[in-house]
Amino acid sequence: QVQLVESGGGLVQPGGSLRLSCVASRNIFSMYNMGWYRQAPGKQRELVAQLRLGSTPTYADSVKGRFTISRDNAKNTGYLQMNSLKPEDTAVYYCRAWNANVYDYWGQGTQVTVSS
């Protein structure tokens, strides 16, 4: 079993930045795909960014050019750098790690609120 723990959320003004972190309890990011998702109140969970093994990152159209996904395998940590934040980015952000088999892990989420 693997635990994912997100951190770095909080309250930020429009135009500000936050960096989310996702720490895994085991060294999995070198072997698993990684993604960040978000869920706003009353809306379905949506994919924000993903970093599949051997591939370049992909992003939702709404965050392209503003968000950057990355990982540090040595630290068992994934990141989501969020710049130029907008009120519509307000949501709970979740980290996910999965592989081609049955393993699919999610974190508990971290709240991001963009408001003046």
N, C-alpha and C positions, 0 to 999 in steps of 0.2 A: 504494500500500500504506500502511496505517495501523498504527502500533504503539500498543498500550494498555499502560500500566505502572501496576500497582496498588502501593500502599504503605499503611502504617498498621496493619498487622496486628501481633499479638504475643500475649503472655500477660497475661491480666487476671483478677482475682478475680470471682466471681459478684456481680452487682449493679453492676459497673463499666461503663465506657464506652470506646468506641474510635471513631475516625473514619477510615474508609478513603477513600483518594483514588485516582482513576483519571485519569492524564494521557495525553492523546492527542497523537500526533506531528504531527497537523494539526488545524485548526479544523473539527471535524466535529459537535460536539454540538449546534450550532444547526440541523443538517440531518439528524441521525440520532436514532433512538430509543436509549435507554440503559437498561441493566439490570444488576442485581447478582444473581449466582447463587452457590450454595455447594454443596460436596460433602464430606460427612463420610465417614470410612473405611467401606468396605463398603456405601455407599449411592449412589444415583443423584444426579446433579447436579440441583438444584432451583432454581426461581426464587424469589428473596427479595423483590425490588422492581424495578419498572420505571417508566420515565418516557418515555412516548411523546410525540412531537411533537403539540402541541395538545391534550393530555389531562392529566388530573390523575394523580398517582402512584397506583400500585396496589401492594399488599403481600400477601405470604403471610400467612395467618391467624396463623401462629406468631410473626410479628414485628410485627403491627399494634399501634400504640401505643407501640412501643419503638424502631423503626428509622425513619429518614427519609432518603429519596433526594433528591438535588438536583444541580444542575450550574451551573457558572459558564462560560458560553460564551466570555467574554473571556479566561479562563485555560486554555481547552481542558481543563477538569477536571470530573470528576464525583465525587460524594461519597456515602458511606453513613454516616450518623451512627447509631451503635448504642448504645443505653442499656439499662440494667437487664439486662445480659447474663446468660445462663444457661449451664450446662455443655452443654446440648443445642445451643447455638449454635456449638460448636466445629466448625470445618470449614475447608477452603480456600475463600476467597471470590474470585470471578472477576467482572471487569467485561466487559460486552459492549456493542458499538455496532453497530447495523444499520439498514438502510433498506429501502424497499419493493422495491428491485431485488435485485441479487445480492450486495451488499456486506454482510459479516457478520464483524465482528472481535471477537477475544477477547484478554484479557490473560493473563498467565502465572499469575496467582493469588497470593494472600497468605494466610498461615496465621493463623487466629484460634483461640486456645486459651483457654477459660474454665475456670479451675480454682483451687481454694483450695490 
